């Protein structure tokens, strides 16, 4: 049976993600990527990002005023309840700017520092993923009802399809490209989706065998990490460490350890 607190947090996260996703989907100008000036598209994306975060944090404050919040766009309150919400109102901003469908709203709830609820809504794919710690990972989409998620049976590393992402800082991105170039011959192939939250959910759904990235923040990975783990995937950072800004790795068992070891050998966590 789901803990009563967690049972209260999940529908709030789902409602907040649904409403923010609708705001972003319906409020995006059709000509956003070809706006007249160089700065205006970025300004519009920033405005939408901030509006979505305000919607989410406002709903949380209304329903659970004693909770803390950590948001990508600056929302930060300590709270007194032992619950903290970790919010990325728009993960995949470049995809959103260009009209690509792989962007998401990611909302996680932590209790005493441990993630207990995660929701990732992907409006343009018509999918929403969710998990409660200890109760599996689930998704709704084009199929009927909720579908329980399970990561893929583990292939050998040379048959693994792995996704990654690249930093906005040129020096870091160049190093990441070097690592990816050395990793590609060891894998089936590499993908670059553009949203950490979606990539983690795609590991959970069996659409990827693994995912890794350097430079993620708590709001990028909190919900997706829980969803991946509840679907049977393993997650971590460098060997023996938790996912962090240095390195985040998520993969089906059997791929996780060799992928993590190769990334550590290649120095994926530093320049």
N, C-alpha and C positions, 0 to 999 in steps of 0.2 A: 504494500500500500504506500502511496506517495505521501510523504510528510505534509502535514496540513499547511505549513508555511510555503513549501515549494508549490503545492497545489494552488495557492493564492497568487504566487509570483508568476507562474507560467501564463495564465490567460491575460494578465496585465502586459507582459512582454509581447505576447502575440497581438494584442490589440494595438499597442504602441507601434510595433513594426508594421502592421497592416496599414494603419493610418498614415504613418510617415512614408511608407512606400507609395501609397496612393497620391499623397501630396507631391512627391518627387516625379512620379510617372505623369500625372495629369498637369503638373505645373511647368514641365519642361517645354520651353519654346521650340517649335518645330525647326526653326532655322538657327538654333543655338550654335552649331559648329561653324556656321558661315556668317556670323554676325559682322557688322560693318567695321569695328575696330578690334585691334589685337586684344585689348584689355577687357572688352565687354563680355565675351563668353566666360572668362574666368570669374569675373565679377558676378555674373548670373549664377554660375555653379556654386560659388561661395555663399551667395544669398540663399539659394535653395538648401544647401548643406546646413546653414545656421537655422533656417526656418524649420527644417526637419528635426534638428536637435532640440529646438525650443518646444516643438510639439511633443516630443517624447518626454523630455524632462518636466514639462508642465503637467502632463498626464500622470507621471509618477509622483510629482509633488502633491497633486490633488488627491490621489488615492492612498499614498504612503508617505506622508510628509516627514517622517522621521528617518527615512532612508538616505544614504549617501549616494552620490552620483559622480562618475568620472566620464567625461565626454570628450571626443576628439576636438570639438570646436570650442573647448574652454570651460564647459560646465564642470564645476568641482565643488562638492559639498561633502562634509565629513559624515553627517548623520549620527544618530544615537541608537539605532535599532540593531546594529550588527549586520545589516544588509547594505550592500553597495551595488549600484547598477553601473555597468561598463558599456558605453554606448558609442557606436560608430554610425552616425545617421546616414552616411553615404560612402560605402566602401567600393572603390572603383570609379573615382571621380573622372578620370580621363575617358573611360568607357562611356560614362554618362555624358560627358562633353561631346563626344563624337557620335552619340546615338547607338552605341553598341549595347547589347542586352545584358552583358555580364557586370552588373552592379547590384549592390545589396544594402539592406538595412540590417545591422547586427546589434543585438541587445542581449547582454548577459546579466545575471544576478549572482552576486557572491554573498555567501553567508560566512562570516568570520574568516574571510580571506580565501575561501574555496568556492569555485564556480559551481552552482547548483542548478541553474536554469540557463539555457541558451536558446535563442531564436534568431534565425537568419531568413529574412524575406527577400526573394529575388523577383521583383514584380514583373519584369519583362519576360521572364520564363514562366510566370504563373506558378511559382513554387515557393513553399515555405517549409523550412526545416526547424525541428525543435528537439530538445532533449531535457530531461530532468535527471540529475545524477542518480545512477543506480537503476534507471527504468528504461534504458534503451533510447535510441534515436529514431525519429519519425519524420515523415514528410507528407505534404499534400501537394497535388499538382494536377496534371491533365487526367490522371487516373481517378477512379472512384475511391473516396474515403482516404484514411490515413494509411501510409505504407511504412512498415518497419524497415529501417535501413540496416544493411550489413555490408562491410567492406569486402572487396574481392578476395577469393582464395589467393594465397601468395604465389606469384610466379617466381622464377629465378630473376635476379637483378637484371640480367641482360634482356629479359622479356617484360620489364616493368615500364609502364607509361607514367611519367613523372612531370608534375607542373612546378613552375617556379615564378618568381617575380623579380623586378629590377628596381633599384633605388632611383630617386630623382637626382642624386648627387653624381656628377659625371665620373669622378674618380672611383667611387664605390661601384657604380654601374659597370665600368670597364673591368673591374676585378671580377664582378659577378659573371660577366660575359666570358672571361677566361676560365672560370670554374665550370660554367655550363659547357664550354667547348671541350674541356677535358672529360666531363661526365657523359656527354652524349654517346661516345662509342661504347660505354658500359651499359647502356639502357636500350630499350626498344625505341624510345623517343622522348622528347621534352616538349611540353606545352607551356604557353604563357597566357593565362586567362585574364589577368588584370585586376582580380579581386581576391584577396587572401581568404575572406570569409566564404566566398563561393568555392574556391579550391578546396578548402577544408571539408565543406559539405559534399563536394564531389568525391573526395576520398571516402567519406562515409557512405555515399550512395553507390560505390563500386564503379564510378566512372573514371577514376584515376587509381593507380596503384600507390602513388606517393606524391608528396608535395614538400618543398622546402623553400625557405626564404630568409634572408637577412634583413634586419631593420624594422621588424614589426613592432608595433606598440600594443599595449594591453587591449585596447578597443578593437584592433584589427583581428585579434585571434581568440578572445575570451569565449565567445559563443561557439565559433566553429571548432575550436579545440575540444570542447565538451561534446559536441555533436559527433565529431570523428571518434573520440574515445568510446562513446556510448554505442557506436556502430561496430566496435571491435578493433578499431585501428589503435596503433601505438603512437604516442606523441612525445616529443622531447626537444632538447636543444643540442648542445655538444654532449658527447657521451657522459652519462651520469647526471645531466642537468635537465632542468625543466625548460620548456619553450621560453625564449627571451628575445630581446632586441638583437643579441648577437647571432642567434640562429634558431629557427623553428623548423622542425621536421615532423611530418605526419605520414604514416604509411601503414599498409596492411602488414600484419605480423609475417615475418620472413623476408620482407623487403626493408623494413625499418632499420634493423641493425646494420646490414651491409651498406645501405644508403647513407646512414648516419656516419659510419666509419669512413666511407669514401669522402664525404663532405668535410670531415675533420682532417683527413689526410691532405685534401686539396686546400685547406685553409679557408673554407667558405665563410668563416666568421670574422675574418680580418682582411685588410688590404695587403 
